[in-house]
Amino acid sequence: LLALLAARRVLALALVALLALVAVAYPRADALRAVGRGSDQDDCVRELVANVLALRAPYGVGYFGDPCSTGPGELLVYLPVQVSDVWFVVVPALSVLLGYRVLTLLTDRGTAVLLSLTQLVSWLFLEMSAVGSDLVVVGWLYATATTASTLGLRRRDPVLTVVGGTAYFLFATSRLPLLPGNSTRGLT
């Protein structure tokens, strides 16, 4: 049974199931904003991308009235949102694939598959995925940063080191909630 679960086909099927689940759940969760419920994390990401591309102050206010804390590091990851909200459906599966790739640097393929599958039984992961939360990506950026940087430096591998450094940058700039002027006025 363990060998069967550790097969890449199982991970591929799980990713298809995740895509289907999020494709159904995300529009329903996003529609809750009309009644002041749900999560405004996806709206903050969408607003950041739109504002930066329109050369406006990047930050806005979520529909709960709280300032958005989405940082500039999210711009690169979520740029496709400007074209289609379907990107919010795809991102959780891409995050699991990123996690799988990071795990393959640390362990054998079968264990990496099993560990990747564990995310899909986490209610928190599924909820964050269904509401378009960028925190799914932020977590794997940190894991990528620490793993790729450590292995890159140990192996003297410039590609892994650059990947790790890039992931650290994206992780560190994914949130900027405490900077002065971080409000609807933008950075001052």
C-alpha positions, 0 to 999 in steps of 0.5 A, a space after each residue: 500500500 505504501 508503494 502504491 501511495 508513493 507513486 507519482 501517478 497518485 500525486 498527479 491524481 491528487 493534484 487533479 482532484 485539488 484543482 477540481 475542488 478549488 475550481 468549485 470551492 473558490 468561486 463560492 468562497 469568493 462570492 461570500 464577499 457580497 455579504 461581508 464574509 469569507 476572506 479578502 486575501 485574494 482581493 488584496 493580492 488582486 488589488 496589489 497587482 492592479 495598482 502596481 500595473 496602473 502605477 498607483 499606490 500598491 496598497 488598498 483596504 480589504 472589504 473588512 476595512 483592514 489594510 492589505 498587507 500583501 507585499 511586493 514579492 507577491 507581484 511576481 507570483 500573482 501577476 497572471 491574476 491580472 489576466 484571469 482569476 483562474 490563477 487562484 485555482 491553479 496556485 495551490 496545485 503549483 504550490 504542492 508541486 513546488 513542495 514536492 520539488 523541494 522535498 525531492 532535494 531532501 529525500 527519496 521520490 516516494 517519501 517526497 510524494 507521501 509528504 506532498 500528499 499530506 497537505 491534501 488532508 489538512 483542512 487548513 491547507 484546503 481552506 486556504 486554497 479554497 479562498 485564494 490565500 497567498 499564505 500557501 505560496 508564502 510557506 513553500 517559498 520559505 521552505 524553498 529558500 531554506 532548502 535551496 540556499 543550504 544545499 546550494 552553499 553546501 554543494 557550491 551550486 550557484 543555481 540552487 543558491 540563486 533559487 534559494 536567494 530568490 525564494 528568500 526575497 519573495 518570502 521576505 517581501 510577501 508581507 509589509 504590514 508594519 511599514 509607515 504609510 502602508 495604507 490606502 495612501 501607499 508607501 510614503 
